[in-house]
Amino acid sequence: MYLNKITLITCIALVLCFGCAKQQKPTTTSESVQPGTKVTLKGKPYKLLGSPMKVGEELPSVKFVDAMSLSDVDLSKEKGSVLFLSVVTSIDTPVCEEQTHYLGEQGSRLPPGVKRIVISRDTPFAQKRFAGEAKLQNLQYLSDYKEGAFGRSSGLLMDDLMLLARAIVIVDKKGIVQYIQVVPEITYLPDMEAAFKKTIEIAEAK
């Protein structure tokens, strides 16, 4: 009962912050802040908690829950494939929806073997419902809902809201982080074109 109340309050807050699904197309930004610093939500600052993830270091080893199978997934063990991680605040908000649609609908431009993954603190059930309703089942959805372990191990967990900051993370075939964009104002979209370009470069590197 207590958890349900918290979930309801969070959902209401997000709707008020992000607006309805019919709002104008969100702004795209190429700007980025470092994990472990801070982001804003309509100008209000939120500290990013946890150990900052860095380019050139291994992806942190944490367990996600796969939305489709409910099995545990540790992306640090996914060697041999380039990982395109689209980190969103909540799958049921319009900016996150726009970001996910872009990855699902434009992702065929990426080389075969690139794994496109959506990460949020939504429950796996919410992620699965979204995938079906949006007809975006060509993506992998991973939930960090239990303890926020990914957020805490990457420096992407927003203080107070306890949601993930909007980000794109690209990991090479050896499990090394090669690209990070943490969107400074989370009502903006990340630069998906820049991330696609970097992903292609990493995937085609020998």
C-alpha positions as CSV (number, residue, x, y, z in Angstrom):
1,M,0.0,0.0,0.0
2,Y,2.8,2.4,0.9
3,L,4.7,1.5,-2.3
4,N,1.6,2.2,-4.3
5,K,1.2,5.6,-2.8
6,I,4.8,6.5,-3.6
7,T,4.3,5.3,-7.2
8,L,1.2,7.3,-7.6
9,I,2.8,10.5,-6.2
10,T,5.8,10.0,-8.5
11,C,3.6,9.5,-11.5
12,I,1.6,12.7,-10.7
13,A,4.8,14.7,-10.2
14,L,6.2,13.5,-13.5
15,V,3.0,14.3,-15.4
16,L,3.1,17.8,-13.9
17,C,6.8,18.2,-14.7
18,F,6.9,16.8,-18.3
19,G,3.4,17.8,-19.4
20,C,0.9,15.8,-21.5
21,A,1.8,13.6,-24.5
22,K,0.5,16.2,-27.0
23,Q,3.1,18.9,-26.1
24,Q,5.4,20.3,-28.8
25,K,8.3,18.3,-29.9
26,P,11.1,18.4,-27.3
27,T,14.3,20.3,-27.8
28,T,17.4,18.3,-28.7
29,T,20.8,19.2,-27.1
30,S,24.3,18.2,-27.7
31,E,25.4,19.5,-24.3
32,S,26.4,17.1,-21.6
33,V,27.4,17.1,-17.9
34,Q,29.5,14.6,-16.1
35,P,27.9,11.7,-14.2
36,G,27.9,12.4,-10.4
37,T,27.4,16.2,-10.9
38,K,23.9,17.6,-11.3
39,V,21.1,18.0,-13.8
40,T,18.0,20.2,-13.9
41,L,14.3,19.5,-14.4
42,K,12.7,22.7,-15.7
43,G,15.5,24.6,-14.1
44,K,15.4,23.0,-10.7
45,P,18.7,21.3,-9.9
46,Y,19.1,17.7,-8.8
47,K,22.3,16.2,-7.6
48,L,23.4,13.0,-9.3
49,L,24.2,10.3,-6.7
50,G,26.6,7.4,-6.9
51,S,30.0,6.6,-8.3
52,P,30.6,8.5,-11.6
53,M,30.9,6.3,-14.7
54,K,33.8,7.3,-17.0
55,V,34.8,6.9,-20.6
56,G,37.6,4.4,-20.9
57,E,36.5,2.4,-17.9
58,E,34.5,-0.9,-17.8
59,L,30.8,-0.7,-17.6
60,P,29.7,-1.3,-13.9
61,S,28.6,-4.8,-13.0
62,V,25.0,-4.6,-11.8
63,K,21.9,-6.7,-12.2
64,F,18.9,-5.4,-14.2
65,V,15.6,-7.2,-14.6
66,D,14.7,-7.9,-18.3
67,A,11.1,-6.7,-18.9
68,M,10.2,-9.6,-21.2
69,S,11.6,-12.5,-19.3
70,L,12.0,-11.1,-15.7
71,S,15.4,-12.7,-15.7
72,D,18.5,-10.9,-14.3
73,V,20.9,-9.3,-16.8
74,D,24.4,-8.0,-16.2
75,L,25.5,-5.9,-19.1
76,S,29.1,-6.0,-18.0
77,K,29.2,-9.6,-19.2
78,E,27.8,-8.8,-22.6
79,K,31.1,-8.9,-24.4
80,G,31.3,-9.2,-28.2
81,S,28.6,-6.7,-29.0
82,V,28.4,-2.9,-29.0
83,L,25.8,-1.7,-26.5
84,F,23.7,1.4,-27.1
85,L,22.2,2.3,-23.8
86,S,19.3,4.7,-23.9
87,V,18.8,5.8,-20.3
88,V,15.4,7.4,-19.7
89,T,13.7,9.0,-16.6
90,S,10.3,7.3,-17.0
91,I,9.1,5.4,-20.1
92,D,5.6,6.9,-19.6
93,T,6.6,10.5,-20.2
94,P,6.6,12.2,-23.6
95,V,10.3,13.1,-23.8
96,C,11.3,9.5,-22.9
97,E,8.8,8.2,-25.3
98,E,10.3,10.3,-28.1
99,Q,13.8,9.1,-27.2
100,T,12.7,5.5,-27.3
101,H,10.7,5.8,-30.5
102,Y,13.8,7.3,-32.2
103,L,16.0,4.4,-31.1
104,G,13.4,1.9,-32.2
105,E,12.4,3.4,-35.5
106,Q,15.8,4.7,-36.6
107,G,18.0,2.0,-35.1
108,S,18.0,-0.1,-38.3
109,R,20.7,2.4,-39.5
110,L,23.1,1.0,-37.0
111,P,25.3,-2.0,-37.9
112,P,24.0,-5.5,-37.2
113,G,25.1,-6.7,-33.8
114,V,24.6,-3.4,-32.0
115,K,22.3,-4.1,-29.1
116,R,19.8,-1.3,-28.5
117,I,18.8,-1.2,-24.8
118,V,16.4,1.0,-22.9
119,I,17.1,1.5,-19.2
120,S,14.8,3.1,-16.6
121,R,13.6,2.7,-13.1
122,D,10.1,1.8,-14.3
123,T,8.9,-1.6,-13.3
124,P,9.5,-4.3,-15.9
125,F,5.7,-4.6,-16.3
126,A,5.4,-1.0,-17.2
127,Q,8.3,-1.4,-19.7
128,K,6.7,-4.4,-21.3
129,R,3.3,-2.7,-21.6
130,F,4.9,0.3,-23.2
131,A,6.8,-1.9,-25.7
132,G,3.6,-3.5,-26.8
133,E,1.5,-0.4,-27.0
134,A,4.2,1.6,-28.8
135,K,5.0,-1.4,-31.1
136,L,8.7,-1.1,-30.2
137,Q,9.5,-4.7,-29.3
138,N,12.7,-4.6,-31.3
139,L,14.5,-3.1,-28.3
140,Q,15.6,-4.7,-25.0
141,Y,14.1,-3.1,-21.9
142,L,16.0,-3.4,-18.7
143,S,14.6,-2.2,-15.3
144,D,16.7,-0.7,-12.5
145,Y,13.6,-0.6,-10.2
146,K,14.8,-2.6,-7.3
147,E,17.7,-0.7,-5.7
148,G,18.7,1.7,-8.4
149,A,21.9,-0.2,-8.6
150,F,22.8,1.0,-12.0
151,G,22.0,4.6,-11.1
152,R,24.2,4.4,-8.0
153,S,27.1,2.7,-9.8
154,S,27.1,5.1,-12.7
155,G,26.4,8.5,-11.1
156,L,23.1,8.8,-12.9
157,L,20.6,8.6,-10.0
158,M,18.8,11.8,-9.3
159,D,18.6,12.8,-5.7
160,D,15.1,13.2,-4.2
161,L,13.3,11.9,-7.2
162,M,15.4,8.8,-7.2
163,L,15.0,8.4,-11.0
164,L,17.6,8.1,-13.6
165,A,19.0,11.1,-15.5
166,R,18.5,11.1,-19.2
167,A,21.6,9.8,-20.9
168,I,23.1,7.9,-23.8
169,V,26.0,5.5,-23.0
170,I,27.8,3.5,-25.7
171,V,29.9,0.5,-24.7
172,D,32.4,-1.3,-27.0
173,K,32.7,-5.0,-27.7
174,K,35.2,-5.3,-24.8
175,G,32.8,-3.8,-22.3
176,I,34.6,-0.4,-22.1
177,V,32.5,2.7,-22.0
178,Q,33.4,4.8,-25.1
179,Y,30.7,7.6,-25.0
180,I,28.5,9.3,-22.5
181,Q,26.0,12.1,-22.9
182,V,24.2,13.1,-19.8
183,V,21.5,15.7,-20.7
184,P,21.9,18.8,-18.5
185,E,18.2,19.6,-18.6
186,I,16.2,16.4,-18.6
187,T,13.2,17.8,-20.5
188,Y,15.6,17.9,-23.5
189,L,16.4,15.0,-25.8
190,P,20.0,13.8,-26.2
191,D,21.8,14.2,-29.5
192,M,20.8,10.8,-31.0
193,E,22.5,11.6,-34.3
194,A,25.8,12.1,-32.7
195,A,25.4,9.0,-30.6
196,F,24.5,7.0,-33.8
197,K,27.6,8.3,-35.5
198,K,29.8,7.3,-32.6
199,T,28.1,3.8,-32.4
200,I,28.8,3.2,-36.1
201,E,32.4,4.2,-35.6
202,I,32.9,1.9,-32.6
203,A,31.1,-1.0,-34.3
204,E,33.2,-0.8,-37.5
205,A,36.5,-0.3,-35.7
206,K,38.9,-3.3,-36.0
